[in-house]
Amino acid sequence: MTMATQSTDQPGIATALWSVAVVGALLTLGAPALLGPGTRVSLALGALLAVGNLWAVARMVRGFLNPAGGVRSPWVSLAMLKFGLLFLGVMFLVRGGYAKILPLALGYAALPLGIVVSQLKSAASAPGEN
């Protein structure tokens, strides 16, 4: 990966992170209308998990594609650790009574929705490409 390619990837990830955060905030604000009262916290926790997961995946992919010292094996272990922590975090939130599963899942849906929004935004801002 060249330096020019690497520098253009940063704004794309930042745009995706912001889009996921904004979609999560909008879903959280609309939670009472969608699912009834008392669901905002669960939906906000799901959105926070989505933003954190996207950030972690972006860091791992960047580290895997540009390994320091040519070593890629730690990133596989970190990916497995991230998945395990995500699973345990969701289990802790749901079993501990801190979050309800459906609003948590809808909050996590901010991840794919935010990525689509960021792609639509970048496609609209790139005139002349077909």
Secondary structure per residue as TSV (DSSP state, phi and psi in degrees):
chain	resnum	aa	ss	phi	psi
A	1	M	-	360.0	129.6
A	2	T	-	-82.8	168.1
A	3	M	H	-65.6	-34.8
A	4	A	H	-65.9	-42.1
A	5	T	H	-65.7	-42.1
A	6	Q	H	-63.9	-39.2
A	7	S	H	-70.7	-28.0
A	8	T	H	-80.1	-18.9
A	9	D	H	-72.5	-31.9
A	10	Q	H	-60.6	-49.0
A	11	P	H	-63.5	-32.1
A	12	G	H	-64.7	-41.6
A	13	I	H	-69.2	-41.5
A	14	A	H	-62.5	-40.8
A	15	T	H	-64.0	-42.4
A	16	A	H	-65.1	-42.2
A	17	L	H	-62.1	-45.3
A	18	W	H	-64.6	-39.6
A	19	S	H	-64.2	-42.4
A	20	V	H	-64.1	-40.7
A	21	A	H	-65.2	-42.4
A	22	V	H	-67.4	-43.7
A	23	V	H	-62.1	-41.4
A	24	G	H	-62.0	-40.5
A	25	A	H	-66.0	-41.5
A	26	L	H	-64.8	-41.3
A	27	L	H	-64.0	-39.1
A	28	T	H	-64.9	-41.0
A	29	L	H	-65.9	-33.5
A	30	G	T	-89.1	1.7
A	31	A	H	-57.7	-45.7
A	32	P	H	-61.8	-35.2
A	33	A	H	-71.8	-34.3
A	34	L	H	-79.8	-45.8
A	35	L	H	-123.7	-2.1
A	36	G	-	99.2	173.8
A	37	P	T	-68.6	152.9
A	38	G	T	83.8	14.1
A	39	T	-	-110.2	-4.6
A	40	R	H	-61.3	-43.4
A	41	V	H	-63.8	-44.7
A	42	S	H	-63.0	-42.1
A	43	L	H	-67.7	-39.5
A	44	A	H	-65.5	-38.7
A	45	L	H	-64.0	-39.8
A	46	G	H	-63.3	-40.3
A	47	A	H	-66.8	-39.1
A	48	L	H	-64.3	-39.3
A	49	L	H	-62.2	-39.1
A	50	A	H	-64.0	-46.1
A	51	V	H	-64.6	-44.4
A	52	G	H	-62.9	-38.8
A	53	N	H	-67.0	-42.9
A	54	L	H	-63.9	-42.0
A	55	W	H	-61.4	-45.0
A	56	A	H	-65.6	-41.7
A	57	V	H	-64.7	-40.8
A	58	A	H	-62.5	-42.1
A	59	R	H	-64.3	-41.3
A	60	M	H	-67.6	-42.0
A	61	V	H	-64.8	-42.6
A	62	R	H	-61.8	-41.8
A	63	G	H	-68.7	-33.9
A	64	F	H	-71.7	-40.1
A	65	L	H	-75.9	-28.9
A	66	N	S	-125.1	70.0
A	67	P	-	-68.8	140.0
A	68	A	G	-80.0	119.1
A	69	G	G	78.1	11.0
A	70	G	G	76.5	15.7
A	71	V	-	-103.9	121.0
A	72	R	-	-109.1	-16.4
A	73	S	H	-62.2	-32.5
A	74	P	H	-63.2	-26.2
A	75	W	H	-70.9	-30.3
A	76	V	H	-66.0	-43.5
A	77	S	H	-64.5	-40.0
A	78	L	H	-66.3	-35.6
A	79	A	H	-64.8	-42.2
A	80	M	H	-67.0	-38.9
A	81	L	H	-63.9	-42.4
A	82	K	H	-61.3	-43.5
A	83	F	H	-63.0	-44.5
A	84	G	H	-62.9	-41.6
A	85	L	H	-66.8	-37.4
A	86	L	H	-62.8	-46.8
A	87	F	H	-62.0	-47.1
A	88	L	H	-66.3	-36.1
A	89	G	H	-63.4	-44.5
A	90	V	H	-64.1	-43.0
A	91	M	H	-61.7	-42.6
A	92	F	H	-62.5	-44.9
A	93	L	H	-64.4	-41.8
A	94	V	H	-77.6	-48.9
A	95	R	H	-68.9	-30.1
A	96	G	T	-77.8	-7.4
A	97	G	T	81.3	11.8
A	98	Y	S	-79.8	-22.7
A	99	A	S	-146.9	149.7
A	100	K	-	-93.3	145.9
A	101	I	H	-66.5	-43.8
A	102	L	H	-65.9	-49.3
A	103	P	H	-64.3	-33.5
A	104	L	H	-62.8	-44.0
A	105	A	H	-65.6	-39.2
A	106	L	H	-67.1	-35.4
A	107	G	H	-65.2	-39.2
A	108	Y	H	-68.2	-23.2
A	109	A	T	-65.5	-10.9
A	110	A	H	-62.0	-24.9
A	111	L	H	-63.2	-59.7
A	112	P	H	-67.7	-35.7
A	113	L	H	-65.1	-42.0
A	114	G	H	-66.2	-36.6
A	115	I	H	-65.4	-41.2
A	116	V	H	-63.3	-43.6
A	117	V	H	-61.3	-43.2
A	118	S	H	-66.3	-34.9
A	119	Q	H	-68.7	-40.2
A	120	L	H	-65.0	-38.7
A	121	K	H	-65.0	-43.8
A	122	S	H	-70.2	-33.1
A	123	A	H	-69.2	-35.9
A	124	A	H	-72.3	-29.0
A	125	S	T	-89.4	1.4
A	126	A	-	-110.8	76.7
A	127	P	T	-71.4	150.6
A	128	G	T	92.9	-10.7
A	129	E	-	-94.8	134.8
A	130	N	-	-118.2	360.0
